[in-house]
């Protein structure tokens, strides 16, 4: 259900309470702001829990092991990317 809000003279927009409650948004929540020709998208930035980070790290290690990637391969890839930026 669309909800209506307005921008203040200082460029501030109030998110309707219904949306803040539904998405568990609290004071200080940061957003990524994306736009195209006619649309604006606010995406809340959620800091992942440490357990989520370790889960992603473990998946990355499993993938690297499955494709035969070694720590030396990663070191070489980082060096290659860094040298391309110079």
N, C-alpha and C positions, 0 to 999 in steps of 0.2 A: 504494500500500500504506500503510495507516494506521500511524503510529508513536505510541508512548505516551511522554508526558513528565509531569512533576509540577511544581507550583509550590512554591517554598521559602517559609519563614515570612516572608521579606522581599518576597514577591510576584514573585520572579524565576523565569523559565521558561527552561530550557535547550532550544534547538532541537537535535534529533538531528543528529549529524555527517553522516549520509547526506543530509539536507536542506541543511545548510550547504554541503557540498561541491557538490551538484547545482546550487545557486543561486549558488555562488561568493560566499557571505556571509563577511565577515571581521569581526574585532573592530572595533567602532565603527560598524558599519552601523546606520543609523537606519531606523525603521519607522513607518509610519502605522498606527494601531490603530483599527479600525472594529468596531462591535458592533451587534447587534440583540437581540431578546429571548433568543435561545438560542445565538448564534454570536459568535465573535471572529475577526477577520481581521487578520493582520499582513501589511502590504505594504511590502517594502523600498523605501526612497527611494533612487533612483539619480540622481546628478547627471549630466545629459546632457553629452556631450562638446561642445566648442565647435563642431565641424563639424555636429553634429546641430542645435544651436541655429541656426546660419546656414542650414541646410537648411529649417527651419521658417520662419525669417524670409523666405527667398526664396519659399516657397510662399505665405505671407501676402501678400507684395508682388504676386505673380502674380495671386492671387485679387482683390486690391484693384484692380489694373489692369483685369482682365477685367470687373469690375462698374462700372468708371468712378469709383472712389473716389479722391479727391485727399488730399494732406496737410492741406489746409484742412478737409476733411470730418472727418478724424480729430481735429484740434484742436477743432473744434466739438463733436464727440461727447464728448470728454474733458471739456470745459467743462460740457456738459449733465449728465453723470453726476455731476460734482463738485458742481454746484449742487443736485442732487436729494438729496445726502447731508446738506446743511446744514439 
